[in-house]
Amino acid sequence: MDRDFIKEIISLVKGSDIKSLSIETEGLRIHIETYQKEYPQRAEVHREIKHVEILPPSEEATQEKHLHVIKSPLVGTFYRSPSPGAPPFVEVDDIVSPGQVLCIIEALKVMNEIESDVRGRVVKILVENGETVEYGQPLFLIDTSV
């Protein structure tokens, strides 16, 4: 995050009714608080920056760096297993490898196998079996730090 971006955020907050703003991006947290200066003789109110705090990345943000998102490459119906009654391809906490099938997305009566592109542990399955998914929709969270 560069200085110009931070200055732009500060000026936007200064010119608005925002009293407090926190931003967390790329492992960096910024917290800005404002207060009002009143000048009764001119009936004007000026907003001034009271406090700007740039904090080290939170543990959660650091942990998220190790999470890889597997996204849907197409629109269709999400299936966790190869057929009804069959066990799912993967479960939460399973270790997966690149090329391993994670699910199937049915589109136009074609069954498309969705494979992992990383090695890691399945942290979360973000879609329910039989649910319609959109292009680019997150399907799985994979922890690549294992």
Backbone as JSON, one array per atom type, in Angstrom:
{
  "sequence": "MDRDFIKEIISLVKGSDIKSLSIETEGLRIHIETYQKEYPQRAEVHREIKHVEILPPSEEATQEKHLHVIKSPLVGTFYRSPSPGAPPFVEVDDIVSPGQVLCIIEALKVMNEIESDVRGRVVKILVENGETVEYGQPLFLIDTSV",
  "N": [[0.86, -1.16, 0.0], [0.71, 2.13, -0.94], [1.92, 5.48, -0.11], [0.42, 7.49, -1.38], [-2.08, 6.31, -1.74], [-2.89, 6.02, 0.94], [-2.94, 8.75, 1.71], [-5.01, 9.62, 0.02], [-7.19, 8.18, 1.04], [-7.32, 9.33, 3.61], [-7.97, 12.0, 2.92], [-10.48, 11.61, 1.76], [-11.95, 10.67, 3.97], [-11.77, 12.9, 5.61], [-13.34, 14.76, 4.23], [-15.91, 13.83, 4.61], [-18.78, 12.44, 6.41], [-17.84, 10.43, 7.94], [-16.89, 8.91, 10.93], [-15.13, 7.02, 11.89], [-12.86, 4.73, 10.42], [-11.77, 1.63, 9.27], [-9.43, -0.25, 7.49], [-8.38, -3.2, 5.94], [-5.98, -4.71, 4.11], [-3.96, -6.66, 1.96], [-2.46, -7.7, 4.09], [-2.08, -5.48, 5.72], [-3.21, -3.17, 8.1], [-5.22, -0.31, 8.48], [-6.34, 2.26, 10.52], [-8.52, 4.91, 10.95], [-9.54, 7.77, 12.69], [-11.82, 10.46, 13.27], [-12.52, 13.88, 14.27], [-14.71, 16.64, 15.06], [-14.23, 20.07, 14.41], [-15.57, 23.01, 15.53], [-16.61, 26.2, 14.52], [-18.22, 28.61, 15.85], [-18.66, 31.37, 15.31], [-18.66, 31.57, 12.57], [-20.38, 29.64, 11.82], [-19.49, 27.17, 10.85], [-18.37, 23.86, 10.23], [-15.59, 21.87, 10.58], [-13.94, 18.95, 9.66], [-11.45, 17.1, 11.17], [-8.57, 15.0, 11.13], [-8.2, 12.81, 13.72], [-6.8, 10.61, 14.54], [-4.53, 8.36, 13.12], [-3.75, 5.12, 12.45], [-1.47, 2.67, 11.69], [-1.31, -0.64, 11.56], [0.4, -3.76, 12.36], [0.05, -6.74, 10.34], [-2.81, -8.75, 11.07], [-3.15, -11.89, 12.83], [-5.03, -13.44, 11.59], [-5.08, -12.37, 8.98], [-2.52, -13.06, 8.19], [-2.72, -15.83, 8.26], [-4.58, -16.17, 6.21], [-3.04, -15.78, 3.97], [-2.01, -18.22, 3.37], [-4.16, -19.57, 2.41], [-5.7, -20.99, -0.33], [-7.93, -20.4, -2.94], [-10.2, -22.36, -4.63], [-11.88, -21.87, -7.52], [-14.98, -21.81, -9.37], [-14.85, -22.79, -12.72], [-16.86, -22.5, -14.52], [-20.42, -22.06, -15.19], [-22.89, -23.94, -13.57], [-24.17, -27.03, -12.12], [-23.19, -28.04, -8.94], [-21.55, -30.92, -7.77], [-20.58, -33.07, -5.2], [-19.82, -35.72, -5.3], [-19.1, -38.59, -7.49], [-21.4, -39.92, -8.28], [-24.89, -40.32, -7.32], [-25.17, -41.37, -3.98], [-22.58, -42.31, -3.87], [-19.38, -41.96, -2.2], [-18.14, -38.67, -1.27], [-15.79, -36.8, -3.3], [-13.84, -35.34, -1.87], [-13.33, -34.44, 1.58], [-13.63, -32.11, 4.32], [-10.53, -31.35, 5.82], [-9.12, -33.27, 4.39], [-6.13, -34.11, 2.64], [-5.05, -32.8, -0.36], [-3.8, -33.11, -3.74], [-2.15, -31.59, -6.6], [-4.09, -31.87, -9.52], [-5.85, -33.7, -8.5], [-9.21, -34.77, -8.36], [-11.79, -32.73, -7.18], [-14.49, -32.14, -7.26], [-17.54, -32.28, -9.23], [-18.87, -30.38, -11.88], [-21.85, -29.97, -13.41], [-22.74, -29.01, -16.59], [-24.79, -28.12, -19.18], [-25.56, -30.8, -19.53], [-23.12, -32.06, -19.45], [-20.59, -33.57, -17.59], [-18.2, -32.07, -15.75], [-15.07, -32.47, -14.45], [-13.59, -30.99, -11.67], [-10.45, -30.06, -10.76], [-7.86, -29.99, -8.25], [-5.43, -27.41, -8.08], [-3.32, -27.1, -6.48], [-1.24, -28.3, -3.74], [-2.43, -29.28, -0.6], [-4.43, -28.86, 2.42], [-7.88, -29.43, 2.71], [-9.8, -26.89, 3.85], [-12.3, -25.72, 3.92], [-15.46, -26.36, 2.47], [-17.28, -24.6, 0.29], [-19.71, -24.71, -0.99], [-22.91, -26.22, -1.3], [-23.95, -29.6, -1.98], [-25.46, -30.19, -5.12], [-26.1, -27.57, -5.57], [-26.47, -24.62, -7.57], [-23.8, -23.09, -9.26], [-21.87, -20.16, -10.01], [-19.79, -18.71, -12.58], [-16.48, -18.27, -11.55], [-17.13, -18.38, -8.87], [-16.21, -19.01, -5.52], [-15.3, -22.27, -4.47], [-13.84, -24.1, -2.87], [-11.67, -23.87, -0.01], [-8.28, -24.11, 0.37], [-5.65, -24.96, 2.45], [-2.45, -24.18, 1.97], [-0.18, -24.37, 3.47], [0.52, -26.74, 4.61]],
  "CA": [[0.0, 0.0, 0.0], [1.6, 3.28, -1.05], [1.56, 6.69, 0.62], [-0.63, 8.23, -2.1], [-3.35, 5.66, -1.42], [-3.23, 6.39, 2.33], [-3.32, 10.18, 1.69], [-6.31, 9.73, -0.63], [-8.18, 7.69, 2.02], [-7.43, 10.35, 4.65], [-8.71, 13.16, 2.41], [-11.88, 11.21, 1.6], [-12.56, 10.62, 5.3], [-11.83, 14.28, 6.08], [-14.42, 15.46, 3.57], [-17.18, 13.1, 4.73], [-19.33, 12.33, 7.76], [-17.3, 9.22, 8.57], [-16.23, 9.17, 12.21], [-14.08, 6.03, 12.08], [-12.71, 3.85, 9.27], [-10.7, 0.63, 9.34], [-9.2, -0.94, 6.22], [-7.38, -4.25, 6.02], [-5.69, -5.21, 2.78], [-2.59, -7.12, 1.73], [-1.79, -7.88, 5.36], [-1.84, -4.2, 6.37], [-4.43, -2.6, 8.65], [-5.2, 1.13, 8.72], [-7.51, 2.72, 11.28], [-8.57, 6.38, 10.95], [-10.63, 8.36, 13.48], [-11.93, 11.91, 13.05], [-13.31, 14.67, 15.22], [-15.2, 17.87, 14.43], [-13.87, 21.38, 14.94], [-16.67, 23.92, 15.22], [-16.33, 27.62, 14.6], [-19.57, 29.18, 15.94], [-18.79, 32.71, 14.74], [-18.91, 31.45, 11.13], [-21.3, 28.51, 11.66], [-18.85, 26.18, 10.0], [-17.85, 22.66, 10.89], [-14.47, 21.27, 9.86], [-13.56, 17.63, 10.16], [-10.01, 16.92, 11.24], [-8.14, 13.64, 11.46], [-7.81, 12.73, 15.12], [-5.87, 9.52, 14.79], [-4.28, 7.41, 12.05], [-2.97, 4.02, 13.02], [-1.12, 1.6, 10.75], [-1.02, -1.78, 12.43], [0.95, -4.93, 11.68], [-1.01, -7.63, 9.91], [-3.38, -9.61, 12.1], [-2.85, -13.32, 12.65], [-6.01, -13.94, 10.62], [-4.63, -11.98, 7.65], [-1.34, -13.87, 7.9], [-3.19, -17.18, 7.98], [-5.26, -16.15, 4.93], [-2.04, -15.83, 2.91], [-1.8, -19.63, 3.06], [-5.38, -20.15, 1.89], [-5.88, -20.91, -1.78], [-9.34, -20.55, -3.28], [-10.53, -23.04, -5.87], [-13.09, -21.21, -8.03], [-15.69, -22.49, -10.44], [-14.46, -22.3, -14.04], [-18.04, -22.4, -15.37], [-21.73, -22.04, -14.55], [-23.49, -25.27, -13.62], [-24.6, -27.62, -10.86], [-22.06, -28.56, -8.17], [-21.74, -32.23, -7.15], [-19.42, -33.47, -4.41], [-19.45, -37.12, -5.55], [-19.24, -38.96, -8.9], [-22.77, -40.37, -8.54], [-25.69, -40.32, -6.09], [-24.87, -42.47, -3.07], [-21.13, -42.54, -3.81], [-18.73, -41.04, -1.25], [-17.63, -37.43, -1.88], [-14.4, -36.81, -3.75], [-13.02, -34.86, -0.75], [-13.98, -33.95, 2.79], [-12.83, -31.14, 5.07], [-9.32, -31.89, 6.43], [-8.4, -34.15, 3.47], [-4.98, -33.55, 1.94], [-5.22, -32.95, -1.81], [-2.63, -32.87, -4.58], [-2.5, -31.04, -7.9], [-4.66, -32.85, -10.44], [-6.85, -34.53, -7.82], [-10.58, -34.3, -8.57], [-12.43, -32.22, -5.97], [-15.94, -32.14, -7.45], [-18.01, -32.25, -10.61], [-19.87, -29.35, -12.19], [-22.62, -30.34, -14.59], [-23.15, -27.87, -17.42], [-25.32, -28.58, -20.45], [-25.56, -32.27, -19.48], [-21.74, -32.55, -19.47], [-20.0, -33.63, -16.26], [-16.85, -31.5, -15.78], [-14.31, -32.7, -13.22], [-12.81, -29.83, -11.22], [-9.27, -30.6, -10.09], [-7.04, -29.09, -7.44], [-4.22, -26.94, -8.75], [-2.3, -26.95, -5.44], [-1.21, -29.32, -2.7], [-2.8, -28.7, 0.68], [-5.51, -29.45, 3.22], [-9.18, -28.8, 2.48], [-10.21, -26.19, 5.06], [-13.74, -25.46, 3.89], [-16.2, -26.56, 1.23], [-18.11, -23.4, 0.33], [-20.94, -24.92, -1.76], [-23.67, -27.43, -0.95], [-24.18, -30.54, -3.06], [-26.65, -29.91, -5.91], [-26.31, -26.13, -5.68], [-26.01, -23.98, -8.8], [-22.65, -22.21, -9.04], [-21.58, -19.18, -11.04], [-18.4, -18.61, -13.01], [-15.62, -17.54, -10.61], [-17.59, -18.51, -7.49], [-15.34, -19.85, -4.7], [-15.85, -23.59, -4.15], [-13.07, -24.73, -1.8], [-10.52, -23.19, 0.58], [-7.21, -25.08, 0.57], [-4.52, -24.45, 3.21], [-1.24, -24.64, 1.29], [0.97, -24.35, 4.38], [0.79, -28.1, 5.14]],
  "C": [[0.91, 1.23, 0.0], [1.05, 4.5, -0.31], [0.42, 7.46, -0.05], [-2.0, 7.64, -1.8], [-3.81, 6.06, -0.02], [-3.67, 7.85, 2.4], [-4.7, 10.37, 1.08], [-7.42, 9.27, 0.32], [-8.41, 8.74, 3.1], [-8.24, 11.54, 4.14], [-10.18, 12.82, 2.18], [-12.62, 11.18, 2.93], [-12.75, 12.03, 5.83], [-13.03, 15.02, 5.5], [-15.77, 14.77, 3.68], [-17.67, 13.12, 6.18], [-18.82, 11.09, 8.49], [-16.56, 9.59, 9.85], [-15.04, 8.23, 12.43], [-14.05, 5.11, 10.86], [-11.54, 2.91, 9.51], [-10.64, -0.08, 8.0], [-8.13, -1.99, 6.47], [-7.2, -4.81, 4.62], [-4.23, -5.62, 2.69], [-1.81, -7.23, 3.04], [-1.48, -6.61, 6.1], [-3.17, -3.66, 6.86], [-4.23, -1.12, 8.89], [-6.48, 1.48, 9.46], [-7.43, 4.24, 11.36], [-9.77, 6.82, 11.77], [-10.63, 9.87, 13.24], [-12.65, 12.57, 14.21], [-13.71, 15.95, 14.5], [-14.69, 19.09, 15.17], [-14.99, 22.32, 14.56], [-16.21, 25.36, 15.44], [-17.67, 28.35, 14.64], [-19.71, 30.55, 15.3], [-19.05, 32.65, 13.23], [-19.86, 30.3, 10.81], [-20.75, 27.47, 10.69], [-18.4, 25.0, 10.85], [-16.74, 22.11, 10.01], [-14.14, 19.93, 10.49], [-12.03, 17.53, 10.1], [-9.7, 15.46, 11.58], [-7.61, 13.65, 12.88], [-6.7, 11.71, 15.3], [-5.75, 8.66, 13.54], [-3.36, 6.36, 12.62], [-2.72, 2.99, 11.93], [-0.58, 0.46, 11.59], [-0.35, -2.91, 11.66], [-0.18, -5.88, 11.3], [-1.51, -8.51, 11.05], [-3.0, -11.05, 11.81], [-3.78, -13.92, 11.6], [-5.57, -13.6, 9.2], [-3.41, -12.79, 7.24], [-1.75, -15.28, 7.53], [-3.84, -17.23, 6.6], [-4.28, -16.19, 3.76], [-1.81, -17.27, 2.46], [-3.04, -20.29, 2.48], [-5.48, -19.91, 0.39], [-7.34, -21.19, -2.07], [-9.46, -21.27, -4.62], [-11.86, -22.46, -6.33], [-13.7, -22.01, -9.17], [-15.26, -21.92, -11.79], [-15.65, -22.15, -15.0], [-19.31, -22.35, -14.53], [-22.32, -23.44, -14.65], [-23.93, -25.72, -12.25], [-23.43, -28.35, -10.22], [-22.43, -29.92, -7.57], [-20.45, -32.63, -6.45], [-18.94, -34.88, -4.71], [-19.7, -37.48, -7.02], [-20.64, -39.44, -9.27], [-23.56, -40.34, -7.24], [-25.37, -41.57, -5.24], [-23.39, -42.8, -2.96], [-20.52, -41.58, -2.8], [-18.2, -39.8, -1.98], [-16.17, -37.58, -2.31], [-13.46, -36.4, -2.62], [-13.91, -34.42, 0.39], [-13.09, -32.88, 3.4], [-11.73, -31.9, 5.8], [-8.6, -32.92, 5.56], [-7.22, -33.39, 2.88], [-5.17, -33.84, 0.45], [-3.93, -32.6, -2.53], [-3.07, -32.24, -5.89], [-3.01, -32.15, -8.83], [-5.72, -33.75, -9.81], [-8.24, -33.93, -8.01], [-11.21, -33.93, -7.23], [-13.95, -32.32, -6.05], [-16.25, -32.25, -8.93], [-18.96, -31.07, -10.75], [-20.53, -29.78, -13.5], [-23.07, -29.08, -15.3], [-23.57, -28.41, -18.77], [-25.22, -30.1, -20.59], [-24.16, -32.88, -19.6], [-21.19, -32.48, -18.06], [-18.53, -33.19, -16.36], [-16.16, -31.71, -14.45], [-13.49, -31.45, -12.91], [-11.67, -30.37, -10.35], [-8.58, -29.52, -9.25], [-5.83, -28.66, -8.25], [-3.09, -26.72, -7.75], [-2.32, -28.18, -4.52], [-1.57, -28.63, -1.4], [-3.93, -29.45, 1.35], [-6.8, -28.69, 2.94], [-9.65, -28.2, 3.81], [-11.73, -26.03, 5.09], [-14.28, -25.76, 2.49], [-17.3, -25.51, 1.25], [-19.47, -23.55, -0.36], [-21.59, -26.22, -1.32], [-23.87, -28.3, -2.2], [-25.5, -30.21, -3.78], [-26.94, -28.43, -6.12], [-25.79, -25.61, -7.02], [-24.87, -23.02, -8.47], [-22.46, -21.31, -10.25], [-20.11, -19.26, -11.44], [-17.62, -17.78, -11.99], [-16.04, -17.65, -9.16], [-16.63, -19.41, -6.71], [-16.04, -21.16, -4.32], [-15.17, -24.21, -2.92], [-12.0, -23.76, -1.29], [-9.49, -24.27, 0.89], [-6.06, -24.39, 1.32], [-3.25, -25.03, 2.6], [-0.01, -24.69, 2.19], [1.31, -25.73, 4.93], [1.8, -28.82, 4.32]]
}
